[in-house]
């Protein structure tokens, strides 16, 4: 069976170049009411652990480096 190189799309993305989790920042993880964000200790960046986002955006709004982006689906805007 052939495999495809499809990228999984999640509503919360983190710009690894801007994320300062490696320096101890956990703001996005701390403000997420659903606990779906984690810090990848190997890479030193935040990421979405579960795709159960409510699109509430505190992670994006409170991020001190604007590394977090929440893509709200068109139908919810």
C-alpha positions in Angstrom: 0.0 0.0 0.0 1.3 3.4 -1.0 1.6 6.1 1.7 0.9 9.7 1.0 2.7 12.6 2.5 -0.4 14.4 3.8 0.0 17.0 6.5 -2.6 16.9 9.2 -4.3 20.2 9.7 -5.0 21.3 13.3 -6.7 24.5 14.4 -3.9 25.6 16.6 -0.4 26.0 15.1 2.7 27.3 16.7 5.6 29.1 14.9 8.6 27.3 16.2 10.9 30.2 15.4 8.8 32.5 17.7 7.9 30.0 20.5 9.9 30.5 23.7 8.8 27.3 25.4 12.4 26.2 25.5 13.1 29.2 27.8 10.3 28.1 30.2 7.2 29.8 28.7 4.0 27.8 29.2 1.4 30.6 28.8 -0.6 28.9 26.0 -0.7 25.6 27.9 -1.7 27.4 31.1 -4.6 29.3 29.5 -6.1 26.5 27.5 -9.4 25.5 29.1 -9.4 22.1 27.4 -5.9 21.2 28.1 -5.2 20.3 24.5 -1.8 22.0 24.3 1.5 20.6 25.6 5.2 21.5 25.5 7.3 19.2 23.3 10.3 19.0 25.6 12.5 17.5 22.8 11.8 20.4 20.4 11.2 23.1 23.0 7.9 24.3 21.4 4.3 24.1 22.2 2.0 21.9 20.1 -1.6 20.7 20.0 -1.9 17.3 21.6 -5.6 16.7 20.9 -7.7 18.2 18.1 -10.6 19.2 20.4 -10.2 23.0 20.2 -13.1 25.3 21.0 -11.5 28.2 19.1 -11.7 30.3 22.2 -8.3 31.9 21.4 -6.7 32.7 24.8 -3.6 30.8 23.7 -3.3 33.1 20.7 -4.2 36.3 22.5 -2.0 35.7 25.5 1.1 34.4 23.7 3.9 36.9 24.5 5.7 36.3 21.1 2.6 35.9 18.9 3.8 32.4 18.1 0.3 30.8 18.4 -2.3 31.0 15.6 -5.9 29.7 15.9 -7.5 29.1 12.6 -11.2 29.5 13.1 -13.3 27.6 10.5 -15.2 29.8 8.1 -18.6 28.6 9.4 -17.8 29.7 13.0 -16.7 33.2 12.1 
